[in-house]
Amino acid sequence: MKKMVETWLIYGLIAALFWGSYAVVSKVVTGTNYYNFTTNNATLLMLIGIGIVFVGYFFTAKPSFPTNTNGILLGILTGGLWAGGMIFSFLALRGGANVSRLAPIYNTNTLIAVILGVLVLHELPQQAQIAKVLLGAFLITIGAVLVSS
């Protein structure tokens, strides 16, 4: 009997579809050859879009609010880190970056996440996965170098 695809993998692929698409829409909104919105305006409009989606999800997914102060602060930090990355990607796009070159560069975040996952969360890959993780990290780095030069 074939094993069904794990739910987290489906969610990950859907996330990739959303994140891959937002880069193109961001370029159209901020690019000088398109709508040429300032980073401030693009950020505000993105915040409105985020609010609509998150509020809708929150109220349809049996809402509850955490009470752990450290967890709350880390949750807020998560949003701050993501927002900082978005602001700098908007700045890069307004500065003339091509999505086809910028996306592989900022997606080296995968490499950073793997390193931090191992060092901070102690999520060591299983013995059979170590070579795949190292090769994947190497290829990500090579890809970013190739598109940035």
MDAnalysis code that builds the backbone (N, CA, C; Angstrom):
import MDAnalysis as mda
import numpy as np

u = mda.Universe.empty(447, n_residues=149, atom_resindex=np.repeat(np.arange(149), 3), trajectory=True)
u.add_TopologyAttr("name", ["N", "CA", "C"] * 149)
u.add_TopologyAttr("resid", np.arange(1, 150))
u.add_TopologyAttr("resname", ["MET", "LYS", "LYS", "MET", "VAL", "GLU", "THR", "TRP", "LEU", "ILE", "TYR", "GLY", "LEU", "ILE", "ALA", "ALA", "LEU", "PHE", "TRP", "GLY", "SER", "TYR", "ALA", "VAL", "VAL", "SER", "LYS", "VAL", "VAL", "THR", "GLY", "THR", "ASN", "TYR", "TYR", "ASN", "PHE", "THR", "THR", "ASN", "ASN", "ALA", "THR", "LEU", "LEU", "MET", "LEU", "ILE", "GLY", "ILE", "GLY", "ILE", "VAL", "PHE", "VAL", "GLY", "TYR", "PHE", "PHE", "THR", "ALA", "LYS", "PRO", "SER", "PHE", "PRO", "THR", "ASN", "THR", "ASN", "GLY", "ILE", "LEU", "LEU", "GLY", "ILE", "LEU", "THR", "GLY", "GLY", "LEU", "TRP", "ALA", "GLY", "GLY", "MET", "ILE", "PHE", "SER", "PHE", "LEU", "ALA", "LEU", "ARG", "GLY", "GLY", "ALA", "ASN", "VAL", "SER", "ARG", "LEU", "ALA", "PRO", "ILE", "TYR", "ASN", "THR", "ASN", "THR", "LEU", "ILE", "ALA", "VAL", "ILE", "LEU", "GLY", "VAL", "LEU", "VAL", "LEU", "HIS", "GLU", "LEU", "PRO", "GLN", "GLN", "ALA", "GLN", "ILE", "ALA", "LYS", "VAL", "LEU", "LEU", "GLY", "ALA", "PHE", "LEU", "ILE", "THR", "ILE", "GLY", "ALA", "VAL", "LEU", "VAL", "SER", "SER"])
u.atoms.positions = np.array([
    [0.843, -1.187, 0.000],
    [0.000, 0.000, 0.000],
    [0.881, 1.241, 0.000],
    [0.592, 2.189, -0.877],
    [1.376, 3.415, -0.962],
    [1.104, 4.307, 0.238],
    [2.162, 4.977, 0.685],
    [2.013, 5.923, 1.780],
    [1.455, 7.234, 1.234],
    [0.455, 7.766, 1.889],
    [-0.122, 9.050, 1.495],
    [0.895, 10.149, 1.764],
    [0.808, 11.231, 1.022],
    [1.685, 12.377, 1.240],
    [1.339, 12.986, 2.591],
    [2.360, 13.301, 3.371],
    [2.134, 13.869, 4.692],
    [1.563, 15.278, 4.567],
    [0.660, 15.621, 5.485],
    [-0.038, 16.900, 5.459],
    [0.928, 18.068, 5.486],
    [1.990, 17.987, 6.292],
    [2.918, 19.115, 6.399],
    [3.579, 19.399, 5.051],
    [3.806, 18.357, 4.263],
    [4.439, 18.548, 2.958],
    [3.492, 19.284, 2.009],
    [2.217, 18.934, 2.033],
    [1.227, 19.638, 1.213],
    [1.165, 21.104, 1.631],
    [1.106, 21.363, 2.936],
    [1.088, 22.741, 3.424],
    [2.347, 23.493, 2.987],
    [3.483, 22.831, 3.047],
    [4.738, 23.457, 2.629],
    [4.728, 23.827, 1.156],
    [4.179, 22.967, 0.323],
    [4.107, 23.260, -1.114],
    [3.136, 24.408, -1.395],
    [2.031, 24.461, -0.655],
    [1.098, 25.575, -0.815],
    [1.758, 26.876, -0.373],
    [2.510, 26.824, 0.738],
    [3.240, 28.009, 1.203],
    [4.226, 28.477, 0.134],
    [4.919, 27.539, -0.505],
    [5.861, 27.895, -1.567],
    [5.140, 28.581, -2.731],
    [3.948, 28.096, -3.056],
    [3.160, 28.721, -4.123],
    [2.800, 30.160, -3.747],
    [2.348, 30.368, -2.507],
    [1.996, 31.714, -2.056],
    [3.231, 32.614, -2.037],
    [4.308, 32.143, -1.400],
    [5.503, 32.981, -1.280],
    [6.165, 33.234, -2.630],
    [6.142, 32.258, -3.507],
    [6.687, 32.483, -4.835],
    [5.878, 33.494, -5.627],
    [4.578, 33.505, -5.433],
    [3.704, 34.447, -6.129],
    [3.811, 35.857, -5.563],
    [3.968, 35.984, -4.239],
    [4.005, 37.334, -3.660],
    [5.212, 38.114, -4.146],
    [6.299, 37.433, -4.491],
    [7.481, 38.137, -4.984],
    [7.169, 38.867, -6.287],
    [6.427, 38.216, -7.156],
    [6.075, 38.828, -8.438],
    [5.101, 39.989, -8.220],
    [4.101, 39.778, -7.371],
    [3.143, 40.852, -7.081],
    [3.859, 42.029, -6.417],
    [4.803, 41.742, -5.520],
    [5.574, 42.814, -4.871],
    [6.330, 43.648, -5.893],
    [6.899, 42.999, -6.889],
    [7.623, 43.714, -7.939],
    [6.682, 44.611, -8.734],
    [5.489, 44.119, -9.041],
    [4.527, 44.922, -9.797],
    [4.094, 46.134, -8.970],
    [3.911, 45.950, -7.670],
    [3.476, 47.055, -6.810],
    [4.590, 48.091, -6.643],
    [5.827, 47.651, -6.433],
    [6.915, 48.580, -6.088],
    [7.810, 48.976, -7.252],
    [7.825, 48.197, -8.311],
    [8.763, 48.432, -9.400],
    [8.524, 49.736, -10.142],
    [9.604, 50.393, -10.524],
    [9.491, 51.673, -11.233],
    [8.860, 51.522, -12.606],
    [8.898, 50.330, -13.188],
    [8.264, 50.089, -14.488],
    [6.795, 49.715, -14.361],
    [6.308, 49.637, -13.129],
    [4.920, 49.220, -12.887],
    [4.191, 50.307, -12.093],
    [3.700, 49.979, -10.888],
    [2.930, 50.956, -10.102],
    [3.804, 51.907, -9.303],
    [5.052, 51.543, -9.059],
    [6.036, 52.429, -8.430],
    [5.605, 52.942, -7.052],
    [4.921, 52.115, -6.256],
    [4.552, 52.513, -4.900],
    [5.810, 52.604, -4.050],
    [5.819, 53.536, -3.120],
    [6.940, 53.625, -2.189],
    [6.930, 52.407, -1.280],
    [8.069, 52.151, -0.652],
    [8.153, 51.046, 0.297],
    [7.164, 51.248, 1.433],
    [6.995, 52.492, 1.886],
    [6.032, 52.766, 2.960],
    [4.620, 52.367, 2.543],
    [4.206, 52.772, 1.341],
    [2.864, 52.435, 0.881],
    [2.701, 50.933, 0.656],
    [3.693, 50.313, 0.053],
    [3.622, 48.866, -0.183],
    [3.539, 48.113, 1.143],
    [4.300, 48.567, 2.136],
    [4.286, 47.922, 3.449],
    [2.918, 48.083, 4.108],
    [2.343, 49.267, 4.040],
    [1.024, 49.498, 4.627],
    [-0.036, 48.625, 3.960],
    [-0.026, 48.570, 2.641],
    [-1.004, 47.755, 1.936],
    [-0.807, 46.269, 2.237],
    [0.447, 45.845, 2.343],
    [0.714, 44.456, 2.699],
    [0.197, 44.157, 4.102],
    [0.405, 45.092, 5.017],
    [-0.081, 44.921, 6.392],
    [-1.606, 44.757, 6.405],
    [-2.301, 45.529, 5.599],
    [-3.758, 45.399, 5.512],
    [-4.130, 44.000, 4.994],
    [-3.438, 43.559, 3.958],
    [-3.695, 42.218, 3.425],
    [-3.409, 41.133, 4.449],
    [-2.306, 41.275, 5.174],
    [-1.961, 40.313, 6.218],
    [-3.049, 40.297, 7.290],
    [-3.480, 41.482, 7.693],
    [-4.510, 41.576, 8.721],
    [-5.795, 40.885, 8.305],
    [-6.216, 41.114, 7.076],
    [-7.451, 40.491, 6.592],
    [-7.339, 38.965, 6.626],
    [-6.233, 38.437, 6.113],
    [-6.061, 36.983, 6.067],
    [-5.931, 36.400, 7.473],
    [-5.089, 37.001, 8.315],
    [-4.870, 36.447, 9.651],
    [-6.108, 36.554, 10.534],
    [-6.822, 37.665, 10.473],
    [-8.040, 37.804, 11.281],
    [-9.072, 36.784, 10.814],
    [-9.219, 36.643, 9.501],
    [-10.142, 35.638, 8.973],
    [-9.770, 34.240, 9.430],
    [-8.493, 33.904, 9.364],
    [-8.047, 32.583, 9.811],
    [-8.249, 32.412, 11.310],
    [-7.900, 33.429, 12.083],
    [-8.001, 33.359, 13.542],
    [-9.428, 33.036, 13.977],
    [-10.406, 33.702, 13.376],
    [-11.788, 33.517, 13.817],
    [-12.453, 32.268, 13.233],
    [-11.851, 31.650, 12.235],
    [-12.413, 30.411, 11.703],
    [-11.710, 29.177, 12.251],
    [-10.644, 29.357, 13.000],
    [-9.852, 28.218, 13.486],
    [-9.917, 28.073, 15.006],
    [-11.103, 28.236, 15.587],
    [-11.293, 28.080, 17.029],
    [-10.284, 28.910, 17.817],
    [-10.512, 30.220, 17.897],
    [-9.520, 31.108, 18.502],
    [-9.273, 30.849, 19.987],
    [-8.037, 30.983, 20.350],
    [-7.620, 30.991, 21.752],
    [-6.363, 31.839, 21.798],
    [-6.128, 32.466, 22.935],
    [-4.951, 33.320, 23.022],
    [-3.987, 32.752, 24.051],
    [-2.699, 32.677, 23.709],
    [-1.725, 32.106, 24.641],
    [-1.522, 33.003, 25.858],
    [-1.064, 32.398, 26.937],
    [-0.816, 33.165, 28.157],
    [0.651, 33.155, 28.559],
    [1.478, 32.378, 27.879],
    [2.901, 32.300, 28.199],
    [3.607, 33.548, 27.664],
    [4.145, 34.369, 28.565],
    [4.753, 35.646, 28.175],
    [5.916, 35.462, 27.211],
    [6.806, 34.521, 27.494],
    [7.942, 34.301, 26.587],
    [7.474, 33.862, 25.208],
    [6.475, 32.994, 25.159],
    [5.929, 32.557, 23.881],
    [5.304, 33.711, 23.111],
    [4.603, 34.584, 23.827],
    [3.988, 35.753, 23.184],
    [5.072, 36.652, 22.597],
    [6.125, 36.915, 23.384],
    [7.211, 37.770, 22.901],
    [7.916, 37.157, 21.690],
    [8.132, 35.849, 21.717],
    [8.754, 35.193, 20.572],
    [7.828, 35.213, 19.354],
    [6.534, 35.093, 19.572],
    [5.572, 35.210, 18.463],
    [5.627, 36.589, 17.832],
    [5.731, 37.617, 18.668],
    [5.853, 38.988, 18.152],
    [7.181, 39.159, 17.421],
    [8.254, 38.575, 17.966],
    [9.554, 38.624, 17.295],
    [9.478, 37.963, 15.919],
    [8.735, 36.865, 15.818],
    [8.548, 36.196, 14.532],
    [7.997, 37.171, 13.494],
    [6.957, 37.903, 13.880],
    [6.372, 38.891, 12.968],
    [7.345, 39.998, 12.629],
    [8.107, 40.452, 13.620],
    [9.088, 41.510, 13.381],
    [10.185, 41.071, 12.422],
    [10.675, 39.851, 12.586],
    [11.716, 39.338, 11.690],
    [11.179, 39.211, 10.265],
    [9.977, 38.673, 10.138],
    [9.380, 38.528, 8.818],
    [9.149, 39.895, 8.178],
    [8.629, 40.840, 8.957],
    [8.369, 42.183, 8.426],
    [9.667, 42.860, 7.993],
    [10.726, 42.699, 8.779],
    [12.019, 43.272, 8.405],
    [12.496, 42.724, 7.070],
    [12.361, 41.419, 6.880],
    [12.735, 40.814, 5.600],
    [11.905, 41.357, 4.453],
    [10.621, 41.562, 4.698],
    [9.751, 42.099, 3.649],
    [10.137, 43.528, 3.292],
    [10.427, 44.337, 4.290],
    [10.812, 45.728, 4.010],
    [12.067, 45.762, 3.145],
    [13.065, 44.937, 3.502],
    [14.295, 44.940, 2.714],
    [14.083, 44.355, 1.319],
    [13.153, 43.400, 1.177],
    [12.887, 42.898, -0.178],
    [12.158, 43.960, -0.999],
    [11.247, 44.728, -0.378],
    [10.610, 45.845, -1.086],
    [11.653, 46.875, -1.507],
    [12.582, 47.192, -0.605],
    [13.638, 48.160, -0.939],
    [14.476, 47.660, -2.117],
    [14.788, 46.366, -2.113],
    [15.572, 45.807, -3.217],
    [14.795, 45.889, -4.531],
    [13.495, 45.570, -4.477],
    [12.684, 45.625, -5.688],
    [12.543, 47.051, -6.193],
    [12.322, 47.996, -5.288],
    [12.244, 49.411, -5.692],
    [13.582, 49.896, -6.226],
    [14.657, 49.286, -5.746],
    [15.984, 49.660, -6.216],
    [16.342, 49.040, -7.556],
    [15.416, 48.308, -8.152],
    [15.641, 47.771, -9.492],
    [15.959, 46.296, -9.562],
    [15.899, 45.584, -8.443],
    [16.201, 44.148, -8.474],
    [15.182, 43.403, -9.321],
    [15.645, 42.431, -10.051],
    [14.759, 41.527, -10.776],
    [14.328, 40.419, -9.819],
    [13.061, 40.069, -9.848],
    [12.561, 38.991, -8.986],
    [13.336, 37.701, -9.256],
    [13.644, 37.445, -10.522],
    [14.333, 36.211, -10.888],
    [15.733, 36.114, -10.284],
    [16.318, 37.244, -9.916],
    [17.634, 37.228, -9.257],
    [17.499, 37.401, -7.754],
    [16.543, 38.227, -7.316],
    [16.399, 38.501, -5.890],
    [15.857, 37.299, -5.120],
    [14.833, 36.629, -5.664],
    [14.206, 35.518, -4.936],
    [15.199, 34.423, -4.548],
    [16.080, 33.974, -5.447],
    [17.051, 32.965, -5.009],
    [17.994, 33.475, -3.911],
    [18.277, 34.764, -3.935],
    [19.165, 35.317, -2.913],
    [18.469, 35.339, -1.560],
    [17.234, 35.888, -1.494],
    [16.599, 35.920, -0.181],
    [16.118, 34.540, 0.251],
    [16.020, 33.616, -0.677],
    [15.659, 32.262, -0.276],
    [16.841, 31.459, 0.264],
    [17.996, 32.101, 0.360],
    [19.069, 31.469, 1.137],
    [18.664, 31.454, 2.609],
    [17.502, 32.050, 2.920],
    [16.956, 31.939, 4.268],
    [16.793, 30.475, 4.650],
    [16.624, 29.606, 3.668],
    [16.540, 28.172, 3.926],
    [17.818, 27.683, 4.585],
    [18.945, 28.140, 4.072],
    [20.231, 27.763, 4.635],
    [20.360, 28.265, 6.073],
    [19.943, 29.498, 6.309],
    [19.991, 30.068, 7.655],
    [19.080, 29.281, 8.589],
    [17.880, 28.926, 8.116],
    [16.945, 28.155, 8.939],
    [17.514, 26.779, 9.285],
    [18.165, 26.126, 8.334],
    [18.763, 24.812, 8.600],
    [19.855, 24.942, 9.654],
    [20.736, 25.920, 9.481],
    [21.835, 26.106, 10.445],
    [21.286, 26.404, 11.838],
    [20.314, 27.332, 11.922],
    [19.742, 27.672, 13.230],
    [18.937, 26.508, 13.803],
    [18.264, 25.743, 12.955],
    [17.540, 24.566, 13.426],
    [18.471, 23.560, 14.082],
    [19.637, 23.372, 13.498],
    [20.618, 22.452, 14.063],
    [21.239, 23.029, 15.337],
    [21.690, 24.297, 15.276],
    [22.408, 24.889, 16.406],
    [21.507, 25.266, 17.578],
    [20.353, 25.850, 17.301],
    [19.493, 26.359, 18.372],
    [18.477, 25.323, 18.827],
    [17.850, 24.647, 17.875],
    [16.783, 23.701, 18.210],
    [17.274, 22.258, 18.332],
    [18.541, 22.033, 17.995],
    [19.155, 20.700, 18.061],
    [18.400, 19.690, 17.192],
    [17.933, 20.157, 16.042],
    [17.233, 19.303, 15.098],
    [18.242, 18.683, 14.135],
    [19.012, 17.777, 14.651],
    [20.022, 17.121, 13.837],
    [19.356, 16.155, 12.864],
    [19.753, 16.215, 11.605],
    [19.185, 15.267, 10.641],
    [19.594, 13.843, 11.007],
    [18.734, 12.889, 10.629],
    [19.086, 11.492, 10.835],
    [20.291, 11.161, 9.964],
    [21.015, 10.157, 10.337],
    [22.246, 9.775, 9.640],
    [22.044, 9.694, 8.132],
    [20.931, 9.094, 7.701],
    [20.665, 8.941, 6.267],
    [20.368, 10.278, 5.588],
    [19.998, 11.299, 6.344],
    [19.614, 12.588, 5.781],
    [20.762, 13.605, 5.754],
    [21.828, 13.359, 6.496],
    [22.904, 14.352, 6.626],
    [23.478, 14.743, 5.267],
    [23.784, 13.766, 4.420],
    [24.360, 14.069, 3.108],
    [23.386, 14.898, 2.272],
    [22.092, 14.579, 2.326],
    [21.094, 15.324, 1.566],
    [20.991, 16.764, 2.063],
    [21.016, 16.945, 3.380],
    [20.924, 18.296, 3.951],
    [22.149, 19.115, 3.558],
    [23.337, 18.530, 3.670],
    [24.563, 19.248, 3.306],
    [24.597, 19.575, 1.816],
    [24.195, 18.627, 0.976],
    [24.165, 18.875, -0.464],
    [23.146, 19.961, -0.804],
    [21.976, 19.886, -0.192],
    [20.954, 20.908, -0.424],
    [21.445, 22.292, -0.021],
    [22.078, 22.404, 1.148],
    [22.607, 23.685, 1.619],
    [23.685, 24.203, 0.665],
    [24.530, 23.308, 0.193],
    [25.581, 23.686, -0.751],
    [24.974, 24.205, -2.059],
    [23.967, 23.514, -2.578],
    [23.335, 23.925, -3.829],
    [22.608, 25.260, -3.681],
    [21.980, 25.476, -2.529],
    [21.324, 26.774, -2.283],
    [22.356, 27.896, -2.336],
    [23.472, 27.676, -1.684],
    [24.535, 28.695, -1.652],
    [25.075, 28.941, -3.063],
    [25.334, 27.899, -3.804],
    [25.832, 28.028, -5.173],
    [24.820, 28.789, -6.035],
    [23.538, 28.452, -5.889],
    [22.491, 29.130, -6.658],
    [22.457, 30.630, -6.375],
    [22.570, 30.993, -5.110],
    [22.546, 32.424, -4.750],
    [23.767, 33.148, -5.329],
    [24.904, 32.498, -5.289],
    [26.120, 33.104, -5.846],
    [25.986, 33.270, -7.353],
    [25.455, 32.257, -8.029],
    [25.318, 32.324, -9.483],
    [24.360, 33.422, -9.931],
    [23.237, 33.595, -9.254],
    [22.280, 34.601, -9.713],
    [22.683, 36.012, -9.298],
    [23.525, 36.143, -8.282],
    [23.894, 37.493, -7.818],
    [25.074, 38.065, -8.573],
    [25.784, 37.243, -9.325],
    [26.973, 37.761, -10.023],
    [26.684, 38.065, -11.474],
])
